Amino acid sequence: MSTIWRPVLADLSSSKYKAVAKAIQAAIDSGELEAGAKLPPVRELAWSLEMTPGTVARAYTVLTDQGILEAVVGRGTFVAAKPTCLLDDVWSRQHEPPEADSVNLFSPRLPDVGQVNAIKQALVHISKATDIDAFLHYPTRDAYLPVRQAVLSWLDDIQLGQISEQDIVLAHGGQNAISLVLQATLTGPKPVLMVEDLSYAGFRRAAETLRADVVGVPMDENGVIPEALEEIARRTGGQIFCTSPEVHNPTGKHTPLERRKKLADIAGRLGFDILEDDCYRMNTPIAPSYRALMPNRAWHVSSISKTLTPSLRVGFAIAPQGRSADLRRAAEYGFFGLARPIAEVTRLLLSDPMAKTYAHRIRERVGDYIRVAVNVLGGFDLVWNGDVPFVWLNLPSGWRAAAFCRAAETAGVQIRSADEFALRDGRAPHAVRIAVNAHVALSSFEDAMHRLRALLDNPPEQISV
């Protein structure tokens, strides 16, 4: 079938993507679109309907998830041979985020694609458990063996080198996992922690609780500059380098393999550790982890906060080979272990055959929001990736980060300044991080992007600081 078909949008009272999806469903029901019919490409249909590609893509995604459409890589989107349900059933089962005038884009907020119901079912399962010991005893490592095995299976797409469940320690989220690693590694009265010049603020906050000094290392487009890391490590005696090579927070960039090998070589020669924070990655890793490159000196931290839900506050710290005892000791001395019910919910969630599907759907939905941001702000110096739940915007001439954030908040959009990712004595670029908030409707997010666009197009006559 030719792809010149264009839907008639009869109902625009609800979200636009719903109207597109309902029109496609109506065409299928009437026989206008038969099984095997090819739909127009997303951008072509978006242009003809005067909508954003993200709106049309979301309609296609919803229908594909329900088996009504079928996406074939390299060929396009087709009407599935046997639609599995009516669209009205889809809407009754899906939670549609509300419209919002004020939009908080400080931190990523994930959509519900079915994982909430899975968590509820896990809680019900636990409430019916007949083993009362699970509700009366302190946590034990042996009791949590199935949980760690589920985590190991969940992380099977990462090249971590030789690993067993014994190397994994459960933590209260990624931030707690970072703290555990630092407790297990830092020694002496005034240890030194090395981080990227722009980096996740949680690194320095964890270091401060241990009275450690934090030193920034200059970066380029590929991450930390090797020569700078070596010079600083020699000069300061830095004991550990904290980095986010897969998804750098806040810029969203990644460190390629060749650069990682150079940094790992420096760490090996000078005898310091590397802590890899992998919490923001939502897709297959680009390169092997530092733990695979230097098995005896690299620590790995991850969580389910950016892939399934942050509400459970569950993270994972993975020790280098032969050093798991130090990590376990830090957790046991600090908090004994996760609450048994939370650990069991985690096991059930990660063992659910649908868990990877939930993560995939979340990533696709986040991609819808990213496409909207790119469509509206792409004319500016924007760093983005469809698999990363935020974008990094280098501000045009006339704007300073602090002033732009204040103006954005006045316009009802809350975003983070680059200053929040710089060290106290460091210099931050005039840039901002804009996170995806899938708790608001895509139309509200798009409206927020247009508000930011209006500010970017009209910088103040006087530069404020």
C-alpha positions as CSV (number, residue, x, y, z in Angstrom):
1,M,0.0,0.0,0.0
2,S,1.2,3.5,-0.7
3,T,2.1,5.6,2.3
4,I,0.1,8.6,1.2
5,W,-2.7,7.6,3.6
6,R,-3.5,10.5,6.0
7,P,-5.8,10.0,9.0
8,V,-8.9,12.1,9.7
9,L,-8.6,13.4,13.2
10,A,-12.1,13.6,14.6
11,D,-11.3,14.1,18.3
12,L,-8.7,16.6,19.3
13,S,-10.2,17.2,22.8
14,S,-7.7,14.7,24.3
15,S,-3.9,14.5,23.7
16,K,-2.9,14.7,20.1
17,Y,-1.1,11.4,20.0
18,K,-4.3,9.7,21.2
19,A,-6.2,11.4,18.4
20,V,-3.7,10.0,15.8
21,A,-3.8,6.5,17.4
22,K,-7.6,6.5,17.4
23,A,-7.7,7.6,13.8
24,I,-5.4,4.7,12.8
25,Q,-7.5,2.3,14.8
26,A,-10.7,3.5,13.1
27,A,-9.1,3.1,9.7
28,I,-8.1,-0.5,10.6
29,D,-11.6,-1.3,11.9
30,S,-13.3,0.2,8.8
31,G,-11.0,-1.8,6.5
32,E,-9.4,1.4,5.1
33,L,-6.1,0.0,6.4
34,E,-5.8,-3.7,5.9
35,A,-3.4,-6.1,7.6
36,G,0.0,-5.6,6.2
37,A,-0.6,-2.1,5.1
38,K,2.4,0.2,5.5
39,L,1.9,3.4,7.4
40,P,3.6,6.7,6.4
41,P,7.0,7.4,8.0
42,V,6.7,9.3,11.2
43,R,8.2,12.6,9.9
44,E,6.1,12.5,6.7
45,L,2.8,12.0,8.7
46,A,3.9,14.6,11.3
47,W,4.5,17.2,8.6
48,S,1.1,16.5,6.9
49,L,-0.7,16.8,10.2
50,E,1.3,19.8,11.4
51,M,2.4,18.0,14.5
52,T,5.8,17.1,16.0
53,P,7.4,13.8,15.0
54,G,7.4,12.9,18.7
55,T,3.6,13.0,18.8
56,V,3.2,10.7,15.8
57,A,6.0,8.4,17.1
58,R,4.2,8.0,20.4
59,A,0.9,7.0,18.7
60,Y,2.8,4.4,16.7
61,T,4.6,3.1,19.8
62,V,1.4,2.7,21.8
63,L,-0.3,0.7,19.0
64,T,2.9,-1.3,18.4
65,D,3.1,-2.2,22.1
66,Q,-0.4,-3.5,21.9
67,G,0.1,-5.6,18.8
68,I,-2.1,-3.4,16.5
69,L,0.9,-2.2,14.5
70,E,4.2,-3.9,13.8
71,A,7.5,-2.1,13.4
72,V,10.0,-3.8,11.0
73,V,13.6,-2.5,11.3
74,G,14.7,-0.9,8.0
75,R,11.3,-1.2,6.4
76,G,8.8,0.8,8.4
77,T,5.6,0.4,10.4
78,F,2.7,-1.9,9.2
79,V,-0.7,-3.0,10.3
80,A,-0.3,-6.2,12.3
81,A,-1.9,-9.3,10.9
82,K,-3.9,-9.9,14.1
83,P,-4.6,-6.9,16.2
84,T,-4.7,-8.0,19.8
85,C,-7.1,-5.5,21.4
86,L,-9.2,-2.5,20.8
87,L,-7.8,1.0,21.3
88,D,-10.4,1.9,24.0
89,D,-9.0,-1.0,26.1
90,V,-5.5,0.4,25.6
91,W,-6.5,3.8,27.0
92,S,-8.3,2.2,30.0
93,R,-5.1,0.4,30.9
94,Q,-2.6,3.1,30.4
95,H,-2.0,6.0,32.8
96,E,-2.0,9.2,30.8
97,P,0.1,11.9,32.5
98,P,-1.8,15.1,33.4
99,E,-1.4,18.4,31.6
100,A,0.6,20.8,33.7
101,D,1.3,24.6,33.7
102,S,4.4,24.4,35.8
103,V,6.9,21.7,34.8
104,N,9.7,20.5,37.0
105,L,12.7,19.3,34.8
106,F,15.3,19.1,37.6
107,S,15.6,15.3,37.5
108,P,14.3,12.6,35.2
109,R,10.9,11.2,36.1
110,L,9.9,7.9,34.5
111,P,6.6,7.0,32.9
112,D,4.5,4.1,34.1
113,V,4.5,1.4,31.4
114,G,3.4,-1.5,33.6
115,Q,6.1,-1.6,36.2
116,V,3.9,0.0,38.8
117,N,1.4,-2.8,38.6
118,A,4.3,-5.3,38.8
119,I,5.5,-3.7,42.0
120,K,2.0,-3.8,43.4
121,Q,1.7,-7.5,42.6
122,A,5.0,-8.2,44.2
123,L,3.9,-6.4,47.4
124,V,0.7,-8.5,47.4
125,H,2.8,-11.7,47.0
126,I,5.0,-10.7,49.9
127,S,2.0,-9.9,52.1
128,K,0.7,-13.5,51.6
129,A,4.1,-15.1,52.5
130,T,3.7,-17.9,55.1
131,D,7.3,-17.7,56.2
132,I,7.0,-15.3,59.1
133,D,10.8,-15.4,59.7
134,A,11.1,-13.1,56.7
135,F,9.3,-10.4,58.8
136,L,11.0,-11.1,62.1
137,H,14.8,-11.6,61.4
138,Y,17.6,-9.2,60.6
139,P,18.8,-9.4,57.0
140,T,21.5,-12.0,56.3
141,R,23.7,-12.4,53.3
142,D,22.6,-16.0,52.7
143,A,18.9,-15.0,52.7
144,Y,19.6,-12.4,50.0
145,L,21.4,-14.8,47.6
146,P,18.4,-15.1,45.3
147,V,18.2,-11.3,45.1
148,R,21.9,-10.9,44.2
149,Q,21.4,-13.6,41.5
150,A,18.5,-11.6,40.1
151,V,20.7,-8.5,40.0
152,L,23.4,-10.5,38.2
153,S,21.0,-11.6,35.6
154,W,19.6,-8.0,35.3
155,L,23.1,-6.7,34.5
156,D,23.9,-9.4,32.0
157,D,24.3,-6.9,29.1
158,I,27.3,-5.2,30.7
159,Q,30.9,-6.4,30.2
160,L,32.0,-6.6,33.8
161,G,34.7,-9.2,33.6
162,Q,34.7,-12.2,35.8
163,I,31.9,-11.7,38.3
164,S,29.8,-13.7,40.7
165,E,26.9,-12.8,43.0
166,Q,29.5,-12.6,45.9
167,D,30.9,-9.4,44.4
168,I,27.5,-7.6,44.6
169,V,26.3,-5.6,47.6
170,L,22.7,-4.3,47.7
171,A,22.5,-0.6,48.6
172,H,19.8,2.0,49.2
173,G,20.0,3.5,45.7
174,G,23.0,4.5,43.6
175,Q,24.1,7.3,45.9
176,N,24.3,4.9,48.9
177,A,26.3,2.5,46.7
178,I,28.8,5.3,45.9
179,S,29.2,6.0,49.6
180,L,29.8,2.3,50.3
181,V,32.6,2.2,47.7
182,L,34.3,5.3,49.1
183,Q,34.1,3.8,52.6
184,A,35.7,0.7,51.3
185,T,38.6,2.5,49.5
186,L,39.5,5.8,51.1
187,T,42.2,5.7,53.8
188,G,44.3,8.2,55.8
189,P,43.4,11.5,57.5
190,K,42.7,13.5,54.3
191,P,42.1,11.2,51.3
192,V,41.7,12.7,47.8
193,L,38.9,11.9,45.4
194,M,39.3,12.8,41.7
195,V,36.2,13.7,39.5
196,E,35.5,15.2,36.2
197,D,35.4,19.0,36.2
198,L,31.7,18.8,35.6
199,S,30.3,15.8,37.4
200,Y,27.5,14.3,39.4
201,A,27.2,16.3,42.6
202,G,26.7,13.1,44.6
203,F,30.4,12.2,44.2
204,R,31.5,15.3,46.2
205,R,28.7,15.0,48.7
206,A,29.7,11.5,49.5
207,A,33.3,12.5,49.8
208,E,32.4,15.4,52.1
209,T,30.8,13.0,54.6
210,L,34.1,11.1,54.7
211,R,36.1,14.4,55.1
212,A,37.9,13.7,51.8
213,D,39.2,16.4,49.4
214,V,37.7,16.5,45.9
215,V,39.8,17.6,42.9
216,G,38.4,18.3,39.5
217,V,40.1,16.9,36.3
218,P,39.8,18.9,33.0
219,M,37.8,17.3,30.3
220,D,37.4,17.4,26.5
221,E,34.8,15.9,24.2
222,N,35.8,12.4,25.1
223,G,35.9,12.7,28.8
224,V,38.8,13.3,31.2
225,I,42.1,14.2,29.6
226,P,44.6,11.5,30.4
227,E,47.6,13.7,30.8
228,A,45.6,15.9,33.2
229,L,44.5,12.9,35.3
230,E,48.1,11.6,35.5
231,E,49.5,14.9,36.6
232,I,46.8,15.5,39.2
233,A,47.0,11.9,40.6
234,R,50.8,12.3,41.0
235,R,50.5,15.7,42.6
236,T,47.7,15.0,45.0
237,G,48.0,11.3,45.7
238,G,44.4,10.7,44.6
239,Q,43.1,7.4,45.8
240,I,40.1,7.0,43.5
241,F,38.8,8.5,40.3
242,C,34.9,8.7,40.0
243,T,33.5,8.9,36.5
244,S,30.4,8.2,34.4
245,P,31.8,7.0,31.1
246,E,28.6,5.6,29.5
247,V,26.3,8.6,30.2
248,H,28.2,11.5,31.6
249,N,26.1,13.5,34.0
250,P,25.3,16.3,33.1
251,T,26.4,16.5,29.5
252,G,25.1,13.1,28.3
253,K,28.3,12.4,26.4
254,H,30.3,9.1,26.6
255,T,33.9,8.1,27.0
256,P,35.0,6.0,24.0
257,L,36.9,2.7,24.5
258,E,40.4,4.1,23.5
259,R,40.1,6.9,26.1
260,R,39.0,4.4,28.8
261,K,42.0,2.2,28.1
262,K,44.4,5.2,28.5
263,L,42.7,6.2,31.8
264,A,42.8,2.6,33.1
265,D,46.5,2.3,32.2
266,I,47.2,5.4,34.2
267,A,45.3,4.1,37.2
268,G,47.1,0.8,37.0
269,R,50.5,2.4,36.9
270,L,49.9,4.9,39.6
271,G,47.9,2.5,41.8
272,F,44.6,4.3,42.3
273,D,41.0,2.9,41.9
274,I,38.3,3.9,39.5
275,L,34.6,4.1,40.5
276,E,32.2,3.8,37.5
277,D,28.7,5.3,38.0
278,D,26.4,3.5,35.5
279,C,23.1,4.7,37.0
280,Y,21.9,6.8,34.0
281,R,22.5,4.2,31.2
282,M,19.2,3.0,29.7
283,N,20.5,1.1,26.7
284,T,23.2,-1.4,25.8
285,P,26.7,-0.2,26.9
286,I,28.8,1.4,24.3
287,A,32.1,-0.1,25.6
288,P,33.3,-2.5,28.2
289,S,33.2,-1.3,31.8
290,Y,36.3,-0.2,33.7
291,R,35.8,-3.4,35.8
292,A,36.4,-5.4,32.6
293,L,39.4,-3.3,31.7
294,M,41.0,-3.4,35.2
295,P,39.4,-6.2,37.2
296,N,41.4,-5.6,40.4
297,R,41.0,-1.9,40.7
298,A,37.6,-0.9,39.3
299,W,34.3,-0.6,41.2
300,H,30.9,-0.5,39.5
301,V,27.7,1.2,40.7
302,S,24.3,0.9,39.2
303,S,20.6,1.1,40.3
304,I,17.0,0.7,38.9
305,S,16.1,4.3,39.6
306,K,16.6,5.4,35.9
307,T,15.4,2.1,34.3
308,L,12.4,0.9,36.3
309,T,11.6,3.1,39.4
310,P,13.5,5.3,41.9
311,S,10.8,4.7,44.6
312,L,12.3,1.4,46.0
313,R,15.7,3.1,46.5
314,V,17.6,0.0,45.4
315,G,21.1,0.2,44.0
316,F,24.0,-2.2,43.5
317,A,27.7,-1.8,44.3
318,I,30.1,-4.3,42.6
319,A,33.6,-4.8,44.0
320,P,36.7,-5.5,42.0
321,Q,37.9,-9.1,42.0
322,G,39.2,-10.1,45.5
323,R,37.9,-7.0,47.3
324,S,34.2,-7.9,48.0
325,A,34.9,-8.4,51.7
326,D,35.7,-4.7,52.1
327,L,32.5,-3.7,50.4
328,R,30.4,-6.1,52.4
329,R,31.9,-4.8,55.6
330,A,31.0,-1.2,54.7
331,A,27.4,-2.2,54.2
332,E,27.1,-4.5,57.2
333,Y,28.7,-2.0,59.5
334,G,26.6,0.9,58.1
335,F,23.0,-0.5,57.9
336,F,23.1,-4.4,58.1
337,G,21.3,-4.6,54.8
338,L,18.2,-3.8,52.8
339,A,14.8,-4.3,54.5
340,R,13.8,-7.9,53.7
341,P,10.4,-6.9,52.1
342,I,12.2,-4.4,49.8
343,A,14.8,-6.9,48.8
344,E,12.1,-9.4,48.0
345,V,10.2,-6.9,45.9
346,T,13.4,-6.2,44.0
347,R,13.9,-9.9,43.4
348,L,10.4,-10.4,42.1
349,L,10.6,-7.3,39.9
350,L,14.0,-8.1,38.3
351,S,13.0,-11.8,37.9
352,D,9.7,-10.8,36.1
353,P,9.9,-11.9,32.4
354,M,8.5,-8.5,31.6
355,A,11.2,-6.5,33.4
356,K,13.4,-6.0,30.4
357,T,10.3,-5.1,28.4
358,Y,9.3,-2.4,30.9
359,A,12.8,-1.0,30.7
360,H,12.6,-1.0,26.9
361,R,9.2,0.8,26.9
362,I,10.5,3.4,29.4
363,R,13.4,4.1,27.1
364,E,11.1,4.5,24.1
365,R,8.8,6.8,26.0
366,V,11.7,8.9,27.2
367,G,12.8,9.0,23.6
368,D,9.5,10.6,22.7
369,Y,10.2,13.5,25.1
370,I,13.8,13.9,23.9
371,R,12.6,14.1,20.3
372,V,10.2,16.9,21.3
373,A,13.0,18.8,23.0
374,V,15.3,18.4,19.9
375,N,12.5,19.5,17.6
376,V,12.0,22.7,19.5
377,L,15.5,23.5,20.8
378,G,17.6,21.8,18.1
379,G,18.6,25.1,16.5
380,F,20.7,25.9,19.5
381,D,23.9,24.2,20.8
382,L,22.1,21.1,22.2
383,V,23.8,17.8,23.3
384,W,21.3,14.9,23.3
385,N,20.8,11.2,22.9
386,G,17.5,9.4,22.5
387,D,18.5,6.9,25.2
388,V,19.5,9.5,27.8
389,P,16.7,11.1,29.9
390,F,18.1,14.7,29.7
391,V,19.6,17.1,27.3
392,W,22.5,19.6,27.8
393,L,22.0,23.1,26.4
394,N,24.9,25.4,25.9
395,L,23.4,28.9,26.2
396,P,23.7,31.4,23.4
397,S,25.4,34.8,23.8
398,G,23.5,37.1,26.1
399,W,22.5,34.4,28.7
400,R,24.2,33.3,31.9
401,A,23.2,30.0,33.4
402,A,21.9,31.4,36.7
403,A,19.9,34.2,35.0
404,F,18.4,31.8,32.4
405,C,17.3,29.4,35.2
406,R,15.6,32.2,37.1
407,A,13.9,33.4,33.9
408,A,12.8,29.8,33.1
409,E,11.4,29.3,36.6
410,T,9.4,32.5,36.2
411,A,8.1,31.0,33.0
412,G,7.0,27.9,34.9
413,V,9.9,25.6,33.9
414,Q,12.5,24.4,36.5
415,I,15.9,23.3,35.1
416,R,19.4,22.8,36.5
417,S,22.3,25.2,36.0
418,A,25.7,23.9,35.1
419,D,26.9,25.5,38.4
420,E,25.3,22.6,40.3
421,F,27.7,20.2,38.6
422,A,30.9,22.1,39.1
423,L,33.2,22.0,42.1
424,R,32.9,24.9,44.5
425,D,36.1,26.4,43.3
426,G,35.6,25.3,39.7
427,R,34.4,27.2,36.7
428,A,31.1,26.2,35.1
429,P,30.1,26.9,31.4
430,H,27.0,28.9,30.6
431,A,24.8,25.8,30.1
432,V,21.8,24.1,31.7
433,R,20.6,20.5,32.0
434,I,17.0,19.8,31.0
435,A,15.6,16.5,32.3
436,V,12.7,14.5,30.9
437,N,9.6,14.6,33.2
438,A,7.3,11.8,31.9
439,H,4.9,12.5,34.8
440,V,3.4,15.3,32.7
441,A,1.7,15.0,29.3
442,L,3.9,15.2,26.3
443,S,2.0,18.3,25.2
444,S,2.9,20.0,28.5
445,F,6.5,19.1,28.1
446,E,6.4,20.5,24.5
447,D,4.9,23.7,25.8
448,A,7.7,24.0,28.3
449,M,10.3,23.6,25.5
450,H,8.6,26.4,23.6
451,R,8.8,28.6,26.8
452,L,12.5,27.9,26.9
453,R,12.8,28.6,23.2
454,A,11.1,32.0,23.7
455,L,13.7,32.9,26.3
456,L,16.6,31.7,24.1
457,D,15.3,33.8,21.2
458,N,15.1,36.9,23.4
459,P,18.2,37.3,25.6
460,P,18.2,40.2,28.0
461,E,19.7,43.5,26.8
462,Q,22.0,43.5,29.9
463,I,23.8,40.4,30.9
464,S,23.0,39.5,34.5
465,V,25.1,37.3,36.7
